[in-house]
Amino acid sequence: MVQIGKINRLSIKRSQEQGIHLDGGESGDILLTSKLSGKRYHAGDELDVFVYVDKEQRLLATIHKPTVMVGEFATLRVVSTSTAGAFLGWGLEDDLFVPKSEQQNSMRKGNAYVVFVFLSDKTHRITASSKLDKFLDLQPPKYEEGEKVDLLIYARTDLGYSAVVNGAHVGMIYDNEVFQTLEIGQRLEGYVKKIREDLKIDLRLQQTGYQYVDDISQSILDTLKGNDGLVTLTDKSPPEEIYATFGVSKKTFKKAIGSLYKKKLIMIGTDGIKLIS
């Protein structure tokens, strides 16, 4: 069965002047809109194509792969707007439509937004929405504390940053857990801090635990060796400066240099930390 909004492997049924017809099975013939180059293709040859529906409700196919498929989240830029909605660039000739009713906030040309792509029950066309909450998994999250997850930053709030977790749930990175610049639409790895009683997910961007501190300790030693044995950072330094140098929170940095100090590998002075020869 042909999947609209996905990559399908379809065989060539026949080739005519207006184009190549692919065998869509129960869906009937599907016209290939993109031109093929290179080797000659014959009836029965198989192609990997993206299947979509045009304004006239016809099934069409293209060998070009869009930025995002149905059932996925992506950050896309508005290329034009109309009274009906906005149109997003997604790598195909026909832009991706976001109806007014599917916009969390009014979209503007030139701006980028995080959207979810779905197949509209009303129009049967591939559609996008920036109202992400209704597309997230309503089942209780089953993550372990400390588990590594994939994050997509999609909103800035008074508390911090909202993120899509593993393409299924929503989580929050609180401001006091952020030691780097984050942008809407950014993808990065994070860690589950805890699952709250209301089933919402608290996130952090850094791993915790002794093994992680050991890894950071080694990184500090390597940095010291590459800087003539001195780094002008201490436990009094601003968190932003610590993160810019070592990519960790101030709390983790303090644990690491404390461990190195106890092992008599470094000295901690008012002007920074020094490597003991």
Secondary structure, 3 states (H helix, E strand, C coil): CCCCCCEEEEEEEEEECCEEEEECHHHCEEEECCCCCCCCCCCCCEEEEEEEECCCCCEEEECCCCCCCCCCEEEEEEEEECCCEEEECCCCCCCEEEEHHHCCCCCCCCCEEEEEEEECCCCCCEEEECCHHHHCCCCCCCCCCCCEEEEEEEEECCCEEEEEECCCEEEEEEHHHCCCCCCCCCEEEEEEEEECCCCCEEEECCCCCHHHHHHHHHHHHHHHHCCCCEECCCCCCCHHHHHHHHCCCHHHHHHHHHHHHHCCCEEEECCEEEECC
